[in-house]
Amino acid sequence: MIRFETLTLGYGNRTLIKELSGQINGGALTALVGRNGTGKSTLLRAIAGIGQPYSGKIMLAGQDIQTMSPASLSTTISFVTTDKVRIANLRSRDVVALGRAPYTNWIGRMQALDRKIVDEALASVGMSDYADKTMDQMSDGECQRIMIARALAQQTPIILLDEPTAFLDMPNRYELCSLLSRLAHDEHKCIVFSTHELDIALELCDAVALIAPPQVHILPTDEMIQSGHIERLFSSDIISFNPATRTVKVKGR
Amino acid sequence: MSKRNTILFWILAIGILLLFAIDMGVGSVDITPSDIWATLFGNASDQIKSKIIIDIRLTKAIVAILAGAALSVSGLQMQTLFRNPLAGPYVLGVSSGASLGVAIFILGAPLLGLGGKSLLSSIGVAGAAWIGAASILAMVASVSRRIKDIMVILILGMMVSSAVSAIVQVLQYMSHEEALKSFIVWTMGSLGDVTLSQLWLVAAAVIAGLVISISVIKPLNLLLLGEAYAHTMGLNIERTRMLILLSTTLLAGTITAFCGPIGFIGLAIPHVARILFHDADHRTLMPAAAMTGAVALLICDIISKMLILPINTITALLGIPIVIWVVIRQKNIV
């Protein structure tokens, strides 16, 4: 679904990712993990076509994204950013409806089909009852679900999410990731999200993309656990990763 | 659209008509509704009165509507573009550009020994203001093509404004009383300086600006979620920014050129429209802001004529409480 060809990417003079070649599959949930500042957001933004210039190629369904127009990109990829959207007077339904923008006319008129898609998107994230609430009255978890519904309404084969679990409590994190997993499998979407929750990533995701600067390893979850990349990246003087239990432990306890 | 908002639009429309009629009737010369009626329908007996009605009262009332709509719509666009509830039509340096143009024209030219019948004086104050506003905006626009971050552009606009007001102060300091006075009078703003022949120009520019604003309604709705979201929903950000800057030049630039820098309307009215209409969709907010702006400026004009005060003092005294209220209540409005 998403194929990288010798992708080199960085910030200013700093190279974050060097000569990445690999593939992220469709119909699967992929977690993007890595330490702080190693380029998780930068990579996601590059795939979404809004990032810094890079060398190499990012191919979506066989097409180089740099040759795609913003309009055709918008029907291929949707993105859930870390930006908080809490605008007074803006109802959840309106936010989700904005996801229809690539398909509506110059002034954004919604047809019956568009409205149906918006309702379905709200239903599939379990937020139908919140359609007429404004987002400044909702919790972080609820807002995150609305932003995912907006991405669903955009009807793209690929959905990218930048740290969607960051401000959520434990039950919400698991619920959100199960939701993403369900969407990836049931609706055969390619969903990629960056996260710091290693346990969730290993438990609920089909594949893991791990940034070990300047390399990126993309492997199915089980292979990733056996590969030893996780121990190398996350183990320190204080903690260690145990592949057998898939958990992180504090050393000497 | 909800029934409530439809009713609100009707109330605003009727309000504009009523206030327009009242505005025609208020002034230093007593004019009765029947005088106005007679003049407008071509059987006036008093030539002086009918001249006052057409050249002064009618022109001024139309300018009030145009200025109110223009400033409010450009303020709304700026607030959404910068995602900042305290942005207004002047944040990018429209008013400072205009005042630089006027300062050079009124204050600078006499200092250089130009003036009188020189080429410069034929441009007129309005022309000088327009050139000033357009050149500052063109500068900001050219920078904004290269800079991705919208906040940097906002800060640049503010810095340019400060630099320009410093230059204007230098010119003021060095100028003679006479020239200084006419500059100060311009800064106070006036809806009455537009002549009947200039009215066509103002109306054409404002209508062109409003047409461009209507064309960016959908982009503005997408920008509510921020530029990253707007971009991934297929919006051409650079093109949208250029269109918004162009419409601001046409709307706020033209009004500032002909009426002086009228403060607080562009900043406060979009908030009033949001409060009245409980909506964030620009398909509702844009006509709402235009109509609320027209109502507000007609009210300000009526008050300023009754108290014989400059329009700018009235817009400030009415606008500032609204702005303070917005700051204190500070929810994420845009």
Interface residues (C-beta under 8 A of the other chain):
Chain A: R45 A48 G49 I50 P70 A71 L73 S74 T75 I77 S78 F79 T81 D83 V85 R86 I87 A88 N89 L90 D94 V95 L98 G99 A101 P102 T104 W106 I107 G108 D136 Q154
Chain B: S215 I217 K218 N221 L222 L224 L225 G226 A228 Y229 H231 T232 M233 G234 L235 N236 R274 H278 D279 A280 D281 R283 K331 N332 I333 V334
